[in-house]
């Protein structure tokens, strides 16, 4: 399945990213490791990632952006990851589909 690139008046928007995406993906394995008895499914991982990002203020950037300060701390991301893991573990999407 091909994705149509986002564009407005001929200006491509695909290069604009939420800076938290990379930060969440880097911190997620560490936090998942704290939940020794939980083995998240493929869909659980995606749900945890999306839920965490939805609960953080977005930090968009485009190529060439200069980041002066980062108002979202690693501690805030870790807290949101833990909350998302707890929520998904208690009500995984796969359980809702069955």
Rosetta silent file (secondary structure, phi, psi, omega in degrees, C-alpha in Angstrom):
SEQUENCE: XXXXXXXXXXXXXXXXXXXXXXXXXXXXXXXXXXXXXXXXXXXXXXXXXXXXXXXXXXXXXXXXXXXXXXXXXXXXXXXXXXXXXXXXXXXXXXXXXX
SCORE:     score description
SCORE:     0.000 S_00000001
   1 L     0.000  123.212  179.741    0.000    0.000    0.000 S_00000001
   2 L   -90.981  144.956  178.230    1.521    3.293   -1.053 S_00000001
   3 L   -99.274  131.150  175.239    1.082    6.380    1.038 S_00000001
   4 L   -76.250  131.092 -179.333    0.213    9.609   -0.690 S_00000001
   5 L   -73.027  146.201  178.422    2.564   12.310    0.533 S_00000001
   6 L   -75.573  134.844 -177.542    1.025   15.267    2.291 S_00000001
   7 E  -153.573  141.918  174.887    1.184   18.424    0.266 S_00000001
   8 E  -131.547  122.187 -179.809   -0.443   21.873    0.296 S_00000001
   9 L    50.365   39.895  178.768   -0.169   24.153   -2.739 S_00000001
  10 L    80.682    1.433  179.975    2.788   22.129   -3.973 S_00000001
  11 E   -98.172  116.626  179.873    4.634   22.356   -0.637 S_00000001
  12 E   -70.681  138.086 -178.718    5.511   18.917    0.769 S_00000001
  13 L  -113.170    0.333 -176.321    4.671   18.466    4.459 S_00000001
  14 L   -63.203  -21.579 -178.241    6.020   14.933    4.940 S_00000001
  15 L   -85.242   -2.416  178.692    9.267   16.163    6.507 S_00000001
  16 L   -87.345  124.085 -174.335    7.541   17.778    9.473 S_00000001
  17 E  -128.163  153.013  172.061    7.791   15.434   12.456 S_00000001
  18 E   -82.437  116.654 -177.992    6.779   15.369   16.086 S_00000001
  19 H   -57.668  -26.446 -178.621   10.105   15.345   17.964 S_00000001
  20 H   -69.112  -21.797 -179.502    8.539   13.206   20.678 S_00000001
  21 H   -56.449  -51.762 -178.941    8.156   10.262   18.278 S_00000001
  22 H   -66.017  -40.033 -178.494   11.868    9.456   18.309 S_00000001
  23 H   -65.468  -42.753  178.975   12.212   10.147   22.026 S_00000001
  24 H   -63.784  -45.138 -178.465    9.294    7.865   22.926 S_00000001
  25 H   -64.102  -31.785  178.422   10.613    5.054   20.709 S_00000001
  26 H   -74.291  -35.539 -177.644   14.067    5.309   22.323 S_00000001
  27 H   -86.129  -19.633 -174.433   12.723    5.255   25.912 S_00000001
  28 H   -59.701  -45.264  179.525   10.037    2.631   25.348 S_00000001
  29 H   -59.071  -37.863  178.987   12.262   -0.509   25.579 S_00000001
  30 H   -61.064  -47.067 -177.061   13.627    0.671   28.931 S_00000001
  31 H   -71.514  -39.952  176.749   10.144    1.149   30.394 S_00000001
  32 H   -59.213  -33.150  178.200    8.789   -2.098   28.907 S_00000001
  33 L   -65.198  -19.141  177.350   11.689   -3.831   30.671 S_00000001
  34 L   -76.144  -18.931 -177.194   10.244   -2.686   34.000 S_00000001
  35 L  -102.218   76.255 -171.092    7.121   -4.800   33.344 S_00000001
  36 L   -62.181  -32.345 -177.293    8.689   -8.244   33.670 S_00000001
  37 L   -90.972    1.166 -176.822    5.433  -10.224   33.574 S_00000001
  38 L  -107.796  123.747  177.132    3.975   -8.369   30.577 S_00000001
  39 L  -115.776   90.690 -175.507    4.699   -9.552   27.049 S_00000001
  40 L   -66.248  143.123  175.579    3.060   -6.950   24.783 S_00000001
  41 L   -78.304  174.278  175.872    1.777   -8.012   21.382 S_00000001
  42 H   -53.850  -49.381 -178.979    2.620   -6.241   18.140 S_00000001
  43 H   -68.010  -35.009  176.259   -0.592   -4.223   18.415 S_00000001
  44 H   -59.362  -43.907 -179.887    0.022   -3.489   22.124 S_00000001
  45 H   -59.285  -45.725  179.915    3.373   -1.880   21.241 S_00000001
  46 H   -64.440  -41.487  179.390    1.681    0.347   18.677 S_00000001
  47 H   -63.519  -42.621  179.356   -1.110    1.239   21.109 S_00000001
  48 H   -62.344  -44.749  179.443    1.371    2.131   23.873 S_00000001
  49 H   -60.298  -50.521 -177.775    3.362    4.294   21.456 S_00000001
  50 H   -65.901  -42.750 -179.722    0.284    6.125   20.136 S_00000001
  51 H   -62.999  -41.999  178.096   -1.290    6.587   23.570 S_00000001
  52 H   -61.262  -47.766  179.816    1.944    8.013   24.962 S_00000001
  53 H   -62.854  -37.719  179.631    2.271   10.476   22.073 S_00000001
  54 H   -65.893  -25.782 -177.946   -1.381   11.497   22.428 S_00000001
  55 L   -93.985   -0.180  176.823   -0.792   12.343   26.097 S_00000001
  56 L  -108.031  147.797  174.129    2.280   14.502   25.464 S_00000001
  57 L   -67.306  132.841 -177.953    2.227   18.009   24.025 S_00000001
  58 L   -67.281  149.147  179.692    3.418   17.743   20.395 S_00000001
  59 L  -131.339   81.241 -174.812    6.797   19.197   19.472 S_00000001
  60 E   -79.906  146.801  177.359    6.826   19.586   15.687 S_00000001
  61 E  -146.014  154.101  171.694    9.933   20.375   13.681 S_00000001
  62 L  -119.260  166.159 -179.552   10.893   20.579   10.061 S_00000001
  63 L   -58.058  139.179 -178.177   14.292   20.006    8.502 S_00000001
  64 L    89.302   -1.801  178.175   16.573   22.887    9.334 S_00000001
  65 L   -66.571  145.441  173.518   14.822   23.618   12.638 S_00000001
  66 L  -108.436  122.478 -179.481   16.963   24.849   15.474 S_00000001
  67 L   -96.485  113.015 -178.170   15.932   23.411   18.845 S_00000001
  68 L   -87.231  -42.196  177.826   16.767   25.883   21.597 S_00000001
  69 L  -147.869  158.927 -179.373   15.106   24.075   24.487 S_00000001
  70 L  -117.784  102.553 -176.406   13.045   20.944   25.016 S_00000001
  71 L   -73.131  -17.348  177.370   10.015   21.611   27.242 S_00000001
  72 L   -95.083  114.493 -176.926    9.010   17.923   27.394 S_00000001
  73 L   -82.260  159.844  174.170   11.388   16.173   29.808 S_00000001
  74 H   -60.017  -35.966 -179.990   12.463   12.540   29.651 S_00000001
  75 H   -62.455  -38.823  178.089   10.804   12.097   33.048 S_00000001
  76 H   -66.213  -41.820  178.022    7.475   13.232   31.585 S_00000001
  77 H   -63.859  -44.330  178.820    7.843   10.802   28.698 S_00000001
  78 H   -60.273  -42.110  178.729    8.748    7.964   31.085 S_00000001
  79 H   -62.265  -45.901 -179.917    5.691    8.732   33.229 S_00000001
  80 H   -66.698  -36.316  175.900    3.371    8.747   30.218 S_00000001
  81 H   -61.678  -47.066 -179.943    4.910    5.518   28.912 S_00000001
  82 H   -60.549  -42.109  179.237    4.278    3.767   32.241 S_00000001
  83 H   -65.771  -41.205  179.561    0.679    4.978   32.310 S_00000001
  84 H   -65.914  -41.214  178.492    0.099    3.868   28.715 S_00000001
  85 H   -61.856  -46.731  178.566    1.608    0.423   29.392 S_00000001
  86 H   -57.970  -44.402 -177.753   -0.619   -0.031   32.433 S_00000001
  87 H   -66.039  -46.213 -178.854   -3.696    1.003   30.451 S_00000001
  88 H   -68.786  -37.854  178.557   -2.965   -1.218   27.439 S_00000001
  89 H   -61.456  -38.873 -178.534   -1.999   -4.176   29.646 S_00000001
  90 H   -75.463  -27.528 -178.206   -5.359   -3.948   31.435 S_00000001
  91 L  -145.491   69.245 -179.252   -7.382   -3.615   28.201 S_00000001
  92 L   -65.563  148.504  179.479   -5.366   -4.701   25.153 S_00000001
  93 H   -57.528  -38.784 -178.132   -6.898   -4.100   21.728 S_00000001
  94 H   -60.116  -33.910  177.526   -6.604   -7.824   20.916 S_00000001
  95 H   -69.527  -35.514 -178.977   -8.954   -8.601   23.824 S_00000001
  96 H   -72.585  -28.262 -178.446  -11.439   -6.035   22.512 S_00000001
  97 H   -77.237  -26.959 -173.809  -11.361   -7.547   18.998 S_00000001
  98 L   -79.475    0.000    0.000  -12.157  -11.097   20.135 S_00000001
